[in-house]
Amino acid sequence: MKPIIAPSILSADLANLERDVRLCEEAGADVIHVDVMDGSFVPNLTFGPGVVAACRRVTTLPIDVHLMMVNPEKHLEAFAKAGADVLTVHYETCPHIHRVLQTICELGVKPGITFNPGTPITPLKYLAGVFDQVLIMSVNPGFGGQKFIEACEQKLRDTAALLDEIGSEAIIQVDGGVDADNIARLFAAGARNFVAGTAIFGHPGGISAGVASLREALG
């Protein structure tokens, strides 16, 4: 499948969010990625459903909402109503992960499951059929601009092998330190959906050049 470029608005100019989201779409990005942080599961505090709704009003691209929060099940309906196309929850915060993923699906939204760098992916064996996306965090969540954790390249390979083993067609997404220097390696390891913040919004040539640089690196 075609690689998916998903700019993370965590790194956007929030005073000009509409402009930056539109520029991402014009640049050929595939998805808008919204990092929701609750100040509890992760140190930072970021966006709520209102920001998702604002993005929905200015783009036709799918909106992928990454819920870095405790008790995400309390907020699923609000984010779905705001316009999320994908809701991804952390395995670490969901003791009843199967139920949470089913609830997301019942809301008419694609369910995703996230694993932190140090969390094993073995639970995927018991969740076949209830997730459409697996997000492998390649930094410890909570802040943008971090360096890619190299061990996560092997974790992507292991995830691809496990999904093949259980017959899942879920997309593997990677988030954290993705840039033009490593994106081809991550594609070879099995990732197909690439979340990038600094590499796009911090590119010296601007957003369009940032998206183009990732496309070019993928060949």
NUKOLVO-293683 format. One record per residue (C-alpha): residue in one letter; x, y, z. Coordinates in Angstrom, 1 decimal. Each point is the difference from the previous one (the first is absolute). Example, Ala and Ser with C-alpha at 12.3 -4.5 7.8 and 13.67 -1.06 7.14 Angstrom:
2
(pt "a", (12.3, -4.5, 7.8))
(pt "s", (1.4, 3.4, -0.7))
This chain:
219
(pt "m", (0.0, 0.0, 0.0))
(pt "k", (1.0, 3.6, -0.5))
(pt "p", (1.8, 1.4, 3.0))
(pt "i", (-2.1, 2.3, 2.1))
(pt "i", (1.5, 3.4, 1.1))
(pt "a", (-1.8, 1.2, 3.2))
(pt "p", (1.1, 3.5, 1.2))
(pt "s", (-0.3, 0.4, 3.7))
(pt "i", (-1.6, 3.4, 0.8))
(pt "l", (1.8, -0.1, 3.4))
(pt "s", (2.9, 1.7, -1.9))
(pt "a", (-2.3, 2.4, -2.0))
(pt "d", (-0.2, 3.7, 0.5))
(pt "l", (-3.1, -0.1, 2.2))
(pt "a", (-0.6, 3.7, -0.6))
(pt "n", (-0.5, -0.9, -3.6))
(pt "l", (-1.3, -3.5, 0.3))
(pt "e", (-2.5, 0.3, -2.9))
(pt "r", (2.7, 1.2, -2.3))
(pt "d", (2.4, -2.8, 1.0))
(pt "v", (-2.7, -2.7, -0.4))
(pt "r", (-0.9, 1.3, -3.4))
(pt "l", (3.7, 0.2, -1.0))
(pt "c", (0.4, -3.7, 1.0))
(pt "e", (-2.9, -1.0, -2.2))
(pt "e", (1.3, 2.1, -2.9))
(pt "a", (3.4, -1.6, 0.4))
(pt "g", (-1.4, -3.4, -0.5))
(pt "a", (-0.2, -1.3, 3.6))
(pt "d", (-2.3, -2.9, 0.5))
(pt "v", (-1.2, 0.4, 3.6))
(pt "i", (-0.1, 2.7, 2.7))
(pt "h", (1.3, -1.5, 3.3))
(pt "v", (-1.3, 1.5, 3.2))
(pt "d", (1.9, -0.8, 3.2))
(pt "v", (-2.2, 0.2, 3.0))
(pt "m", (1.9, 0.2, 3.3))
(pt "d", (-1.6, 0.1, 3.4))
(pt "g", (2.8, 1.2, 2.3))
(pt "s", (-0.4, -3.3, 2.0))
(pt "f", (0.9, -3.0, -2.2))
(pt "v", (2.6, 2.3, -1.6))
(pt "p", (1.5, 3.2, 1.4))
(pt "n", (-1.3, 2.4, -2.7))
(pt "l", (-3.6, 1.4, -0.4))
(pt "t", (-1.2, 0.7, -3.5))
(pt "f", (-3.2, -0.3, -2.0))
(pt "g", (-3.7, -0.9, 0.5))
(pt "p", (-2.9, -0.8, -2.2))
(pt "g", (-0.4, 3.7, -1.0))
(pt "v", (3.4, 0.0, -1.8))
(pt "v", (-1.1, -3.2, -1.9))
(pt "a", (-3.2, 1.7, -1.0))
(pt "a", (1.9, 3.1, -1.1))
(pt "c", (2.3, -2.2, -2.2))
(pt "r", (-3.1, -1.8, -1.4))
(pt "r", (-1.5, 3.3, -1.2))
(pt "v", (3.1, 0.9, -2.1))
(pt "t", (1.2, -3.3, -1.5))
(pt "t", (-1.4, -3.0, -1.8))
(pt "l", (2.9, -2.2, 1.1))
(pt "p", (-0.6, -2.8, 2.5))
(pt "i", (0.7, 1.1, 3.6))
(pt "d", (1.9, -2.4, 2.1))
(pt "v", (-0.4, 0.7, 3.7))
(pt "h", (2.7, -1.5, 2.3))
(pt "l", (-1.4, -0.1, 3.6))
(pt "m", (2.9, 0.1, 2.4))
(pt "m", (-2.2, 0.1, 3.1))
(pt "v", (-1.3, -2.1, 2.9))
(pt "n", (-3.6, -1.1, -0.3))
(pt "p", (-0.3, 0.7, -3.7))
(pt "e", (-3.4, -1.9, -0.1))
(pt "k", (-1.6, 3.1, 1.7))
(pt "h", (0.9, 2.2, -3.0))
(pt "l", (-0.4, -2.3, -3.1))
(pt "e", (-3.5, 1.3, -0.9))
(pt "a", (1.0, 3.6, 0.3))
(pt "f", (3.0, -0.4, -2.4))
(pt "a", (-2.1, -2.1, -2.4))
(pt "k", (-2.7, 2.7, -0.1))
(pt "a", (2.7, 2.6, -0.6))
(pt "g", (1.1, -1.7, -3.2))
(pt "a", (2.7, -2.6, 0.8))
(pt "d", (0.4, -2.7, -2.7))
(pt "v", (2.4, -2.1, 2.1))
(pt "l", (0.2, -0.2, 3.8))
(pt "t", (3.2, -1.6, 1.4))
(pt "v", (0.2, -0.9, 3.6))
(pt "h", (3.0, -1.1, 2.1))
(pt "y", (0.1, -3.6, 1.1))
(pt "e", (1.6, 1.2, 3.2))
(pt "t", (-3.1, 2.1, 1.0))
(pt "c", (-2.7, -2.5, -0.9))
(pt "p", (-0.4, -3.0, 2.4))
(pt "h", (-3.1, -1.0, -2.1))
(pt "i", (1.7, 0.7, -3.4))
(pt "h", (-2.2, -2.4, -2.0))
(pt "r", (-3.2, 1.8, 1.2))
(pt "v", (1.5, 3.4, -0.7))
(pt "l", (0.9, -0.9, -3.6))
(pt "q", (-3.4, -1.5, -0.5))
(pt "t", (-1.6, 3.2, 1.2))
(pt "i", (2.1, 2.1, -2.4))
(pt "c", (-1.2, -2.2, -2.9))
(pt "e", (-3.7, 0.3, 1.2))
(pt "l", (0.5, 3.8, -0.2))
(pt "g", (0.7, -0.3, -3.7))
(pt "v", (3.7, 0.8, 0.4))
(pt "k", (3.0, -2.1, -0.9))
(pt "p", (1.6, -1.4, 3.2))
(pt "g", (3.8, 0.1, 0.6))
(pt "i", (2.2, -1.3, 2.8))
(pt "t", (3.2, 1.6, 1.1))
(pt "f", (3.1, -1.5, 1.8))
(pt "n", (2.6, 2.0, 1.7))
(pt "p", (3.7, -0.9, -0.8))
(pt "g", (0.4, -2.3, 3.0))
(pt "t", (-3.4, -1.7, -0.3))
(pt "p", (-0.1, -3.5, -1.6))
(pt "i", (-2.3, -0.4, -3.0))
(pt "t", (-1.1, -3.6, 0.9))
(pt "p", (-3.6, 1.1, 1.0))
(pt "l", (-0.7, 0.5, -3.7))
(pt "k", (-0.3, -3.8, -0.2))
(pt "y", (-3.2, 0.2, 2.0))
(pt "l", (-1.5, 3.0, -1.7))
(pt "a", (-0.1, -1.1, -3.6))
(pt "g", (-3.0, 1.5, -1.8))
(pt "v", (-0.6, 2.9, 2.4))
(pt "f", (2.7, 2.5, -1.2))
(pt "d", (0.8, 1.6, -3.4))
(pt "q", (3.2, 1.7, 1.0))
(pt "v", (3.0, -0.7, 2.2))
(pt "l", (2.0, 3.0, 1.2))
(pt "i", (3.5, -0.8, 1.1))
(pt "m", (1.4, 2.9, 2.0))
(pt "s", (3.7, 0.5, -0.9))
(pt "v", (0.4, 2.7, 2.8))
(pt "n", (-1.4, 0.1, 3.5))
(pt "p", (-3.2, 1.9, -0.5))
(pt "g", (-0.6, 3.5, 1.4))
(pt "f", (2.1, 2.4, -2.1))
(pt "g", (0.8, 0.7, -3.6))
(pt "g", (3.4, 0.3, -1.5))
(pt "q", (1.6, -3.1, 1.7))
(pt "k", (2.6, -2.3, -1.5))
(pt "f", (-1.1, -3.3, -1.5))
(pt "i", (0.7, -3.0, 2.3))
(pt "e", (1.9, -2.4, -2.2))
(pt "a", (-1.3, -3.2, 1.6))
(pt "c", (-3.4, 0.9, -1.4))
(pt "e", (1.1, -0.9, -3.5))
(pt "q", (0.1, -3.6, 1.1))
(pt "k", (-3.3, 0.4, 1.8))
(pt "l", (-1.5, 1.0, -3.3))
(pt "r", (1.3, -3.2, -1.6))
(pt "d", (-1.4, -2.1, 2.8))
(pt "t", (-3.4, 1.8, -0.3))
(pt "a", (-0.1, -0.7, -3.7))
(pt "a", (0.8, -3.7, 0.6))
(pt "l", (-2.6, -0.3, 2.7))
(pt "l", (-2.7, 1.6, -2.1))
(pt "d", (0.8, -2.4, -2.8))
(pt "e", (-0.1, -2.9, 2.5))
(pt "i", (-3.6, 0.9, 1.2))
(pt "g", (-1.2, 0.9, -3.5))
(pt "s", (-0.5, 3.7, 0.7))
(pt "e", (0.0, 2.6, -2.7))
(pt "a", (0.4, 2.9, 2.5))
(pt "i", (2.2, 2.8, -0.9))
(pt "i", (3.2, 0.6, 2.0))
(pt "q", (0.5, 3.6, 0.9))
(pt "v", (3.2, 1.4, 1.6))
(pt "d", (0.3, 3.2, 2.0))
(pt "g", (3.0, 1.7, 1.4))
(pt "g", (3.2, 1.3, -1.6))
(pt "v", (-1.1, -0.9, -3.5))
(pt "d", (1.9, 1.9, -2.6))
(pt "a", (1.5, -0.2, -3.5))
(pt "d", (3.1, -1.8, 1.3))
(pt "n", (-1.9, -3.0, 1.5))
(pt "i", (-3.3, -0.2, -1.7))
(pt "a", (1.2, -2.4, -2.8))
(pt "r", (1.3, -2.4, 2.7))
(pt "l", (-3.2, 0.2, 1.9))
(pt "f", (-2.0, -0.8, -3.2))
(pt "a", (2.3, -3.0, -0.6))
(pt "a", (-0.7, -1.1, 3.6))
(pt "g", (-3.7, -0.1, -0.6))
(pt "a", (-1.4, 3.5, 0.8))
(pt "r", (-2.4, 1.5, -2.5))
(pt "n", (-1.4, 3.0, 1.9))
(pt "f", (2.6, 2.6, 1.1))
(pt "v", (-0.8, 2.7, 2.5))
(pt "a", (2.3, 2.9, -0.3))
(pt "g", (0.0, 3.3, 1.8))
(pt "t", (3.4, 1.8, 0.1))
(pt "a", (1.0, -1.5, -3.4))
(pt "i", (-3.0, 1.7, -1.6))
(pt "f", (-0.8, 3.1, 2.0))
(pt "g", (3.6, 0.7, 0.9))
(pt "h", (1.4, -0.5, -3.5))
(pt "p", (2.0, 3.1, -1.1))
(pt "g", (-1.8, -0.1, -3.3))
(pt "g", (-3.4, 0.0, 1.5))
(pt "i", (-2.8, -2.5, 0.3))
(pt "s", (-0.2, -0.9, -3.7))
(pt "a", (3.8, -0.7, -0.1))
(pt "g", (-0.3, -2.0, 3.2))
(pt "v", (-2.6, -2.3, -1.5))
(pt "a", (1.9, -0.2, -3.3))
(pt "s", (3.2, -1.0, 1.8))
(pt "l", (-1.6, -3.0, 1.6))
(pt "r", (-1.6, -1.1, -3.2))
(pt "e", (3.3, 0.3, -1.8))
(pt "a", (1.8, -1.9, 2.7))
(pt "l", (-2.5, -2.9, -0.5))
(pt "g", (1.0, -0.1, -3.7))
